[in-house]
Each structure stands twice: as structure tokens, then as C-alpha cells.
Amino acid sequence: MAPRAAAPKSRRKAAEHAAERAIGNAMSVVLIVTVVVQLVRGESASPYAELLLLAGAVWAVTLVVAWRRACR
């Protein structure tokens, strides 16, 4: 019975990861489009560019942590 219980949990986890990736992708696209629109208008894109910088930093840190955990 244990393997049967593990399968739905792994599927749920996979679905949660897919949803998290979709949210991240959507937010990144929105921020990139907003920065481009602000720059085309000749306005400051600073707040949106800073959010993109933060997103990139979080991505890099998460990637390093995941690599380190995978190498253990």
C-alpha cells in the first residue's frame, strides 16, 4: 500500500512545481514587457527593472542551492 500512497504525493508535488514555474514565467514576462514599454515611452523603468534584478538573483541562489543539494 505504501507505493500507492507515494504516487499521488509525487504527482501533487510535480503539479505544484509546474504551477510555481508557470507563475514565475508569467511574472517575468509581465515585468519584461513593462520594462520595455517604460523604456519605449522614455520613462524610468527603475522599479520594474529592480524587480527583474531581484527575480534573477533569487533564481541564481535557488539554482546554486539545488546544485549543491544534488551533489551531496
N, CA, C and O atoms as a GROMACS GRO file, in nm:
protein
  288
    1MET      N    1   0.079  -0.120   0.000
    1MET     CA    2   0.000   0.000   0.000
    1MET      C    3   0.083   0.127   0.000
    1MET      O    4   0.037   0.229  -0.050
    2ALA      N    5   0.202   0.125   0.053
    2ALA     CA    6   0.286   0.244   0.061
    2ALA      C    7   0.317   0.302  -0.076
    2ALA      O    8   0.308   0.424  -0.093
    3PRO      N    9   0.355   0.220  -0.177
    3PRO     CA   10   0.383   0.278  -0.308
    3PRO      C   11   0.263   0.350  -0.368
    3PRO      O   12   0.278   0.449  -0.438
    4ARG      N   13   0.144   0.299  -0.338
    4ARG     CA   14   0.024   0.362  -0.390
    4ARG      C   15   0.005   0.502  -0.332
    4ARG      O   16  -0.037   0.593  -0.403
    5ALA      N   17   0.035   0.519  -0.206
    5ALA     CA   18   0.021   0.649  -0.140
    5ALA      C   19   0.128   0.746  -0.188
    5ALA      O   20   0.105   0.867  -0.192
    6ALA      N   21   0.244   0.694  -0.224
    6ALA     CA   22   0.354   0.780  -0.268
    6ALA      C   23   0.327   0.840  -0.405
    6ALA      O   24   0.368   0.953  -0.432
    7ALA      N   25   0.260   0.767  -0.492
    7ALA     CA   26   0.236   0.815  -0.627
    7ALA      C   27   0.153   0.943  -0.630
    7ALA      O   28   0.192   1.037  -0.699
    8PRO      N   29   0.040   0.951  -0.558
    8PRO     CA   30  -0.036   1.077  -0.561
    8PRO      C   31   0.043   1.193  -0.501
    8PRO      O   32   0.030   1.307  -0.546
    9LYS      N   33   0.125   1.165  -0.400
    9LYS     CA   34   0.204   1.272  -0.339
    9LYS      C   35   0.307   1.325  -0.438
    9LYS      O   36   0.327   1.446  -0.447
   10SER      N   37   0.372   1.237  -0.512
   10SER     CA   38   0.471   1.282  -0.610
   10SER      C   39   0.404   1.357  -0.725
   10SER      O   40   0.459   1.453  -0.778
   11ARG      N   41   0.284   1.312  -0.763
   11ARG     CA   42   0.210   1.384  -0.869
   11ARG      C   43   0.170   1.522  -0.821
   11ARG      O   44   0.177   1.619  -0.896
   12ARG      N   45   0.126   1.530  -0.694
   12ARG     CA   46   0.087   1.660  -0.639
   12ARG      C   47   0.208   1.753  -0.634
   12ARG      O   48   0.197   1.872  -0.667
   13LYS      N   49   0.322   1.699  -0.593
   13LYS     CA   50   0.444   1.780  -0.586
   13LYS      C   51   0.484   1.827  -0.725
   13LYS      O   52   0.524   1.943  -0.742
   14ALA      N   53   0.475   1.739  -0.824
   14ALA     CA   54   0.508   1.776  -0.961
   14ALA      C   55   0.413   1.884  -1.013
   14ALA      O   56   0.456   1.977  -1.082
   15ALA      N   57   0.285   1.872  -0.979
   15ALA     CA   58   0.188   1.974  -1.021
   15ALA      C   59   0.216   2.108  -0.953
   15ALA      O   60   0.204   2.213  -1.016
   16GLU      N   61   0.254   2.104  -0.825
   16GLU     CA   62   0.288   2.228  -0.755
   16GLU      C   63   0.410   2.294  -0.816
   16GLU      O   64   0.412   2.417  -0.831
   17HIS      N   65   0.511   2.215  -0.851
   17HIS     CA   66   0.631   2.271  -0.914
   17HIS      C   67   0.596   2.332  -1.051
   17HIS      O   68   0.646   2.438  -1.086
   18ALA      N   69   0.511   2.264  -1.126
   18ALA     CA   70   0.470   2.317  -1.257
   18ALA      C   71   0.395   2.449  -1.240
   18ALA      O   72   0.415   2.542  -1.318
   19ALA      N   73   0.310   2.458  -1.139
   19ALA     CA   74   0.236   2.582  -1.114
   19ALA      C   75   0.331   2.693  -1.072
   19ALA      O   76   0.315   2.808  -1.114
   20GLU      N   77   0.430   2.661  -0.989
   20GLU     CA   78   0.527   2.762  -0.946
   20GLU      C   79   0.608   2.813  -1.065
   20GLU      O   80   0.634   2.932  -1.076
   21ARG      N   81   0.647   2.722  -1.154
   21ARG     CA   82   0.721   2.764  -1.273
   21ARG      C   83   0.634   2.851  -1.363
   21ARG      O   84   0.682   2.951  -1.418
   22ALA      N   85   0.508   2.815  -1.377
   22ALA     CA   86   0.417   2.894  -1.461
   22ALA      C   87   0.399   3.034  -1.405
   22ALA      O   88   0.399   3.132  -1.479
   23ILE      N   89   0.384   3.044  -1.274
   23ILE     CA   90   0.370   3.176  -1.211
   23ILE      C   91   0.496   3.258  -1.232
   23ILE      O   92   0.489   3.376  -1.267
   24GLY      N   93   0.610   3.196  -1.210
   24GLY     CA   94   0.737   3.266  -1.229
   24GLY      C   95   0.755   3.313  -1.372
   24GLY      O   96   0.798   3.426  -1.396
   25ASN      N   97   0.721   3.228  -1.467
   25ASN     CA   98   0.732   3.266  -1.609
   25ASN      C   99   0.637   3.380  -1.643
   25ASN      O  100   0.676   3.474  -1.712
   26ALA      N  101   0.515   3.373  -1.595
   26ALA     CA  102   0.417   3.478  -1.624
   26ALA      C  103   0.462   3.611  -1.565
   26ALA      O  104   0.455   3.715  -1.632
   27MET      N  105   0.508   3.608  -1.441
   27MET     CA  106   0.553   3.733  -1.377
   27MET      C  107   0.676   3.790  -1.447
   27MET      O  108   0.689   3.911  -1.462
   28SER      N  109   0.766   3.704  -1.490
   28SER     CA  110   0.885   3.750  -1.562
   28SER      C  111   0.847   3.816  -1.694
   28SER      O  112   0.900   3.922  -1.728
   29VAL      N  113   0.756   3.754  -1.766
   29VAL     CA  114   0.712   3.811  -1.894
   29VAL      C  115   0.646   3.947  -1.872
   29VAL      O  116   0.672   4.042  -1.946
   30VAL      N  117   0.560   3.956  -1.772
   30VAL     CA  118   0.493   4.083  -1.742
   30VAL      C  119   0.596   4.190  -1.707
   30VAL      O  120   0.586   4.303  -1.755
   31LEU      N  121   0.695   4.157  -1.626
   31LEU     CA  122   0.796   4.255  -1.589
   31LEU      C  123   0.881   4.296  -1.709
   31LEU      O  124   0.911   4.415  -1.725
   32ILE      N  125   0.919   4.201  -1.792
   32ILE     CA  126   0.999   4.234  -1.910
   32ILE      C  127   0.922   4.326  -2.004
   32ILE      O  128   0.975   4.425  -2.052
   33VAL      N  129   0.796   4.293  -2.029
   33VAL     CA  130   0.713   4.377  -2.116
   33VAL      C  131   0.697   4.516  -2.056
   33VAL      O  132   0.704   4.616  -2.128
   34THR      N  133   0.677   4.523  -1.925
   34THR     CA  134   0.660   4.653  -1.859
   34THR      C  135   0.787   4.737  -1.870
   34THR      O  136   0.780   4.857  -1.896
   35VAL      N  137   0.904   4.675  -1.851
   35VAL     CA  138   1.030   4.748  -1.864
   35VAL      C  139   1.045   4.801  -2.006
   35VAL      O  140   1.082   4.917  -2.026
   36VAL      N  141   1.018   4.717  -2.105
   36VAL     CA  142   1.031   4.760  -2.245
   36VAL      C  143   0.935   4.875  -2.274
   36VAL      O  144   0.974   4.974  -2.337
   37VAL      N  145   0.810   4.865  -2.230
   37VAL     CA  146   0.712   4.972  -2.253
   37VAL      C  147   0.757   5.101  -2.188
   37VAL      O  148   0.748   5.208  -2.248
   38GLN      N  149   0.806   5.093  -2.065
   38GLN     CA  150   0.852   5.213  -1.994
   38GLN      C  151   0.970   5.276  -2.068
   38GLN      O  152   0.975   5.398  -2.082
   39LEU      N  153   1.063   5.195  -2.116
   39LEU     CA  154   1.179   5.248  -2.188
   39LEU      C  155   1.139   5.309  -2.322
   39LEU      O  156   1.192   5.413  -2.360
   40VAL      N  157   1.046   5.246  -2.392
   40VAL     CA  158   0.999   5.299  -2.521
   40VAL      C  159   0.930   5.434  -2.500
   40VAL      O  160   0.944   5.524  -2.582
   41ARG      N  161   0.857   5.447  -2.391
   41ARG     CA  162   0.790   5.574  -2.359
   41ARG      C  163   0.889   5.681  -2.312
   41ARG      O  164   0.852   5.797  -2.300
   42GLY      N  165   1.011   5.643  -2.286
   42GLY     CA  166   1.110   5.737  -2.238
   42GLY      C  167   1.100   5.761  -2.088
   42GLY      O  168   1.154   5.859  -2.036
   43GLU      N  169   1.031   5.673  -2.019
   43GLU     CA  170   1.014   5.686  -1.875
   43GLU      C  171   1.113   5.596  -1.803
   43GLU      O  172   1.176   5.510  -1.864
   44SER      N  173   1.126   5.616  -1.674
   44SER     CA  174   1.216   5.534  -1.593
   44SER      C  175   1.152   5.397  -1.571
   44SER      O  176   1.036   5.385  -1.533
   45ALA      N  177   1.233   5.295  -1.596
   45ALA     CA  178   1.186   5.158  -1.573
   45ALA      C  179   1.242   5.104  -1.442
   45ALA      O  180   1.239   4.984  -1.417
   46SER      N  181   1.292   5.193  -1.359
   46SER     CA  182   1.364   5.154  -1.239
   46SER      C  183   1.290   5.056  -1.148
   46SER      O  184   1.347   4.953  -1.114
   47PRO      N  185   1.167   5.083  -1.106
   47PRO     CA  186   1.104   4.988  -1.012
   47PRO      C  187   1.088   4.849  -1.073
   47PRO      O  188   1.108   4.748  -1.005
   48TYR      N  189   1.054   4.844  -1.200
   48TYR     CA  190   1.032   4.715  -1.266
   48TYR      C  191   1.164   4.646  -1.294
   48TYR      O  192   1.174   4.524  -1.281
   49ALA      N  193   1.265   4.722  -1.332
   49ALA     CA  194   1.398   4.665  -1.356
   49ALA      C  195   1.455   4.609  -1.226
   49ALA      O  196   1.522   4.506  -1.226
   50GLU      N  197   1.430   4.677  -1.115
   50GLU     CA  198   1.477   4.627  -0.986
   50GLU      C  199   1.408   4.496  -0.949
   50GLU      O  200   1.471   4.406  -0.892
   51LEU      N  201   1.280   4.484  -0.980
   51LEU     CA  202   1.210   4.358  -0.956
   51LEU      C  203   1.267   4.246  -1.042
   51LEU      O  204   1.280   4.132  -0.996
   52LEU      N  205   1.302   4.278  -1.167
   52LEU     CA  206   1.365   4.177  -1.253
   52LEU      C  207   1.501   4.136  -1.198
   52LEU      O  208   1.537   4.019  -1.202
   53LEU      N  209   1.576   4.232  -1.147
   53LEU     CA  210   1.706   4.203  -1.086
   53LEU      C  211   1.688   4.111  -0.966
   53LEU      O  212   1.762   4.014  -0.949
   54LEU      N  213   1.589   4.141  -0.884
   54LEU     CA  214   1.560   4.056  -0.768
   54LEU      C  215   1.521   3.916  -0.812
   54LEU      O  216   1.567   3.818  -0.753
   55ALA      N  217   1.438   3.906  -0.913
   55ALA     CA  218   1.396   3.774  -0.963
   55ALA      C  219   1.517   3.696  -1.014
   55ALA      O  220   1.528   3.576  -0.990
   56GLY      N  221   1.607   3.762  -1.083
   56GLY     CA  222   1.728   3.696  -1.132
   56GLY      C  223   1.817   3.650  -1.019
   56GLY      O  224   1.875   3.541  -1.025
   57ALA      N  225   1.829   3.732  -0.916
   57ALA     CA  226   1.911   3.694  -0.801
   57ALA      C  227   1.852   3.574  -0.728
   57ALA      O  228   1.925   3.483  -0.689
   58VAL      N  229   1.721   3.574  -0.710
   58VAL     CA  230   1.655   3.461  -0.644
   58VAL      C  231   1.673   3.335  -0.728
   58VAL      O  232   1.697   3.227  -0.673
   59TRP      N  233   1.660   3.347  -0.858
   59TRP     CA  234   1.680   3.232  -0.947
   59TRP      C  235   1.821   3.177  -0.933
   59TRP      O  236   1.839   3.055  -0.923
   60ALA      N  237   1.921   3.264  -0.933
   60ALA     CA  238   2.061   3.220  -0.924
   60ALA      C  239   2.088   3.152  -0.790
   60ALA      O  240   2.153   3.047  -0.787
   61VAL      N  241   2.040   3.209  -0.682
   61VAL     CA  242   2.061   3.148  -0.550
   61VAL      C  243   1.991   3.013  -0.542
   61VAL      O  244   2.048   2.916  -0.490
   62THR      N  245   1.870   3.006  -0.592
   62THR     CA  246   1.796   2.879  -0.591
   62THR      C  247   1.868   2.774  -0.673
   62THR      O  248   1.874   2.657  -0.633
   63LEU      N  249   1.922   2.812  -0.786
   63LEU     CA  250   1.994   2.720  -0.872
   63LEU      C  251   2.119   2.666  -0.802
   63LEU      O  252   2.145   2.546  -0.806
   64VAL      N  253   2.195   2.753  -0.737
   64VAL     CA  254   2.315   2.711  -0.665
   64VAL      C  255   2.279   2.615  -0.551
   64VAL      O  256   2.345   2.513  -0.532
   65VAL      N  257   2.175   2.649  -0.476
   65VAL     CA  258   2.133   2.562  -0.366
   65VAL      C  259   2.089   2.426  -0.418
   65VAL      O  260   2.123   2.323  -0.360
   66ALA      N  261   2.014   2.424  -0.526
   66ALA     CA  262   1.967   2.297  -0.584
   66ALA      C  263   2.084   2.214  -0.634
   66ALA      O  264   2.086   2.092  -0.615
   67TRP      N  265   2.182   2.278  -0.698
   67TRP     CA  266   2.300   2.205  -0.744
   67TRP      C  267   2.376   2.145  -0.628
   67TRP      O  268   2.420   2.030  -0.634
   68ARG      N  269   2.392   2.222  -0.523
   68ARG     CA  270   2.466   2.172  -0.406
   68ARG      C  271   2.394   2.054  -0.343
   68ARG      O  272   2.457   1.956  -0.303
   69ARG      N  273   2.263   2.062  -0.333
   69ARG     CA  274   2.186   1.951  -0.275
   69ARG      C  275   2.194   1.827  -0.364
   69ARG      O  276   2.198   1.714  -0.313
   70ALA      N  277   2.196   1.847  -0.495
   70ALA     CA  278   2.203   1.734  -0.586
   70ALA      C  279   2.340   1.666  -0.582
   70ALA      O  280   2.351   1.546  -0.610
   71CYS      N  281   2.443   1.741  -0.548
   71CYS     CA  282   2.579   1.685  -0.546
   71CYS      C  283   2.609   1.612  -0.415
   71CYS      O  284   2.712   1.546  -0.405
   72ARG      N  285   2.525   1.621  -0.320
   72ARG     CA  286   2.551   1.554  -0.190
   72ARG      C  287   2.530   1.408  -0.199
   72ARG      O  288   2.547   1.337  -0.100
   0.00000   0.00000   0.00000
